[in-house]
């Protein structure tokens, strides 16, 4: 008698989940290790800060000692990232086990502490992969939320709860378009954006003077 299909699927899911948990556990231990190395480098730097270029020398020398035995993961560049990691996240207990070392390396690019904490919280809450988190950072989700009067709609789009598919729909994602003279409303129709953009293009061309002309705002082709 063949086993129930759901039973097999449940067993496979258990195996996959256990493997994922094991991988995350190993990666988190690596993250903690890098934090401690960064702390040690920072403290050693402070002890020798009277000596010129001591920090640069220290990281280079340490890399030369570690790379032959432990590999390229301990290059001077990686050691510098570990030092920066400690300085940016100075409390070890605040490190999130849900975030990988690659997550943290991307977060190190963000100078604003509130912004970093927001992306950490959202990544943990939504279980974002590295690529998903990076996409939200590159799309300036945090900045758009600050400008929006409809934060829930912005978050819904970011979390793929709402997926805009028709360009004629209301644009819920607030856009940073002060240069177009648009107010910071929660939503705009496509025609509002189009009119503002064309108006500014027209003004720009007119400022260029002779040799430039603005033919029409729209032209239909048959």
C-alpha positions as CSV (number, residue, x, y, z in Angstrom):
1,X,0.0,0.0,0.0
2,X,1.4,3.4,-1.0
3,X,1.9,6.0,1.7
4,X,-0.4,9.1,1.7
5,X,1.0,11.9,-0.5
6,X,0.4,14.5,2.2
7,X,2.4,12.3,4.6
8,X,5.4,12.3,2.3
9,X,5.1,16.0,1.7
10,X,5.0,16.7,5.5
11,X,8.2,14.6,6.0
12,X,10.0,16.5,3.1
13,X,8.9,19.8,4.6
14,X,10.3,18.8,8.0
15,X,13.6,17.9,6.4
16,X,13.8,21.1,4.5
17,X,12.9,23.2,7.5
18,X,15.5,21.5,9.7
19,X,18.2,22.1,7.0
20,X,17.2,25.7,6.7
21,X,17.3,26.1,10.5
22,X,20.8,24.5,10.6
23,X,22.1,26.7,7.9
24,X,20.8,29.8,9.6
25,X,22.3,28.7,12.9
26,X,25.7,28.2,11.3
27,X,25.5,31.6,9.6
28,X,24.4,33.4,12.8
29,X,27.4,31.8,14.6
30,X,29.6,33.2,11.8
31,X,28.0,36.6,12.2
32,X,28.6,36.6,15.9
33,X,32.2,35.5,15.3
34,X,32.7,38.5,12.9
35,X,31.3,40.8,15.5
36,X,33.8,39.6,18.1
37,X,36.7,39.9,15.7
38,X,35.5,43.4,14.9
39,X,35.4,44.3,18.6
40,X,38.8,42.9,19.1
41,X,40.3,44.9,16.2
42,X,38.6,48.1,17.4
43,X,39.9,47.7,20.9
44,X,43.4,46.9,19.7
45,X,43.3,50.0,17.5
46,X,42.4,52.2,20.4
47,X,45.3,50.8,22.4
48,X,47.7,51.8,19.6
49,X,46.0,54.9,18.3
50,X,49.0,57.1,19.2
51,X,50.9,55.4,16.4
52,X,50.4,56.8,13.0
53,X,48.4,54.6,10.6
54,X,48.3,51.8,13.2
55,X,44.8,50.8,12.3
56,X,45.6,50.3,8.7
57,X,48.8,48.4,9.6
58,X,46.9,46.2,12.1
59,X,44.2,45.1,9.6
60,X,46.8,44.4,6.9
61,X,49.0,42.4,9.2
62,X,46.1,40.5,10.7
63,X,44.9,39.5,7.2
64,X,48.4,38.3,6.3
65,X,48.3,36.0,9.3
66,X,44.8,34.7,8.9
67,X,44.3,34.2,5.2
68,X,46.8,31.4,4.6
69,X,45.1,29.3,7.2
70,X,41.5,30.4,7.1
71,X,41.0,31.6,3.5
72,X,39.9,34.8,1.6
73,X,37.1,35.4,4.1
74,X,39.7,37.1,6.2
75,X,41.0,39.5,3.6
76,X,41.9,43.1,4.7
77,X,38.6,44.3,3.2
78,X,36.6,41.7,5.1
79,X,38.3,42.5,8.4
80,X,37.6,46.2,7.8
81,X,33.9,45.3,7.4
82,X,34.0,43.3,10.7
83,X,35.4,46.4,12.4
84,X,32.7,48.6,10.9
85,X,30.1,45.9,11.9
86,X,31.1,46.2,15.5
87,X,31.1,50.0,15.4
88,X,27.7,50.1,13.8
89,X,26.1,47.4,16.0
90,X,28.1,47.8,19.3
91,X,25.7,45.6,21.4
92,X,26.1,41.9,20.6
93,X,22.7,41.0,22.1
94,X,20.9,43.2,19.6
95,X,22.1,41.0,16.7
96,X,19.2,39.2,15.0
97,X,19.5,35.5,14.3
98,X,17.1,35.8,11.4
99,X,19.6,38.0,9.5
100,X,22.6,36.6,7.7
101,X,26.0,38.1,7.5
102,X,25.1,39.2,4.0
103,X,22.1,41.0,5.3
104,X,24.3,42.9,7.7
105,X,26.9,43.8,5.1
106,X,24.1,45.5,3.1
107,X,22.8,47.3,6.2
108,X,26.3,48.7,6.8
109,X,25.8,50.9,3.8
110,X,23.0,52.8,5.5
111,X,24.2,55.7,7.7
112,X,20.9,56.6,9.3
113,X,20.3,54.5,12.4
114,X,16.5,54.8,12.3
115,X,16.5,53.7,8.7
116,X,18.7,50.7,9.5
117,X,16.5,49.6,12.4
118,X,13.4,49.9,10.1
119,X,14.8,47.5,7.5
120,X,16.0,45.1,10.2
121,X,12.5,45.0,11.7
122,X,10.8,44.6,8.4
123,X,13.2,41.9,7.3
124,X,12.6,39.9,10.4
125,X,8.8,40.4,10.3
126,X,8.5,39.5,6.6
127,X,11.3,37.0,6.4
128,X,12.9,38.9,3.6
129,X,15.8,37.3,1.8
130,X,19.0,39.3,1.1
131,X,17.7,40.1,-2.4
132,X,14.3,41.2,-1.1
133,X,15.7,43.4,1.5
134,X,18.2,45.0,-0.9
135,X,15.4,45.7,-3.3
136,X,13.4,47.5,-0.7
137,X,16.4,49.6,0.3
138,X,17.1,50.5,-3.4
139,X,13.5,51.4,-3.9
140,X,13.8,53.8,-0.9
141,X,10.9,52.3,0.9
142,X,11.8,54.0,4.2
143,X,11.9,57.5,2.6
144,X,8.7,56.9,0.7
145,X,6.9,56.0,3.9
146,X,8.1,59.2,5.5
147,X,6.5,61.2,2.6
148,X,3.3,59.2,2.4
149,X,-0.1,59.9,3.9
150,X,-1.1,56.3,3.1
151,X,1.6,54.2,4.7
152,X,-0.4,51.0,4.8
153,X,-0.8,51.0,1.0
154,X,2.9,51.6,0.5
155,X,3.7,48.7,2.9
156,X,1.2,46.5,1.2
157,X,2.9,47.0,-2.2
158,X,6.3,46.4,-0.6
159,X,5.1,43.2,1.0
160,X,3.5,42.0,-2.3
161,X,0.1,42.2,-0.7
162,X,-0.9,44.6,-3.4
163,X,0.7,44.3,-6.8
164,X,-0.1,47.2,-9.2
165,X,-0.7,45.7,-12.7
166,X,-2.6,48.4,-14.6
167,X,-0.8,51.7,-15.4
168,X,-4.2,53.4,-15.3
169,X,-4.8,52.5,-11.7
170,X,-4.2,55.1,-9.0
171,X,-0.5,55.2,-8.1
172,X,-0.4,54.3,-4.5
173,X,3.3,54.5,-4.2
174,X,4.1,58.1,-3.3
175,X,6.8,59.5,-5.5
176,X,9.5,62.1,-4.7
177,X,8.4,64.6,-7.3
178,X,8.8,68.0,-5.6
179,X,10.6,69.2,-8.8
180,X,7.4,68.6,-10.7
181,X,5.4,70.8,-8.3
182,X,3.3,68.0,-7.0
183,X,2.1,68.0,-3.4
184,X,3.0,65.1,-1.1
185,X,-0.4,63.4,-1.5
186,X,-1.1,59.7,-0.8
187,X,-1.9,58.9,-4.4
188,X,-1.7,60.3,-7.9
189,X,-3.4,59.3,-11.2
190,X,-1.1,58.6,-14.1
191,X,-2.5,61.7,-16.0
192,X,-1.5,63.9,-13.0
193,X,2.1,62.8,-13.3
194,X,2.1,63.0,-17.1
195,X,0.8,66.6,-17.1
196,X,3.4,67.7,-14.5
197,X,6.3,66.1,-16.4
198,X,5.2,67.5,-19.7
199,X,4.7,71.0,-18.2
200,X,8.3,71.0,-16.9
201,X,9.7,69.7,-20.1
202,X,7.9,72.5,-22.0
203,X,9.2,75.2,-19.7
204,X,12.7,73.8,-20.0
205,X,12.6,73.8,-23.8
206,X,11.3,77.3,-23.9
207,X,14.1,78.4,-21.7
208,X,16.6,77.1,-24.2
209,X,15.4,79.7,-26.7
210,X,15.8,79.6,-30.5
211,X,16.3,76.2,-32.2
212,X,13.9,74.4,-29.8
213,X,10.2,74.0,-30.0
214,X,7.4,72.2,-28.2
215,X,5.0,70.8,-30.8
216,X,2.2,69.3,-28.7
217,X,1.4,67.8,-25.3
218,X,0.2,64.6,-27.0
219,X,0.0,63.4,-30.6
220,X,-2.0,60.5,-31.8
221,X,-0.8,58.3,-34.6
222,X,-3.1,56.4,-36.8
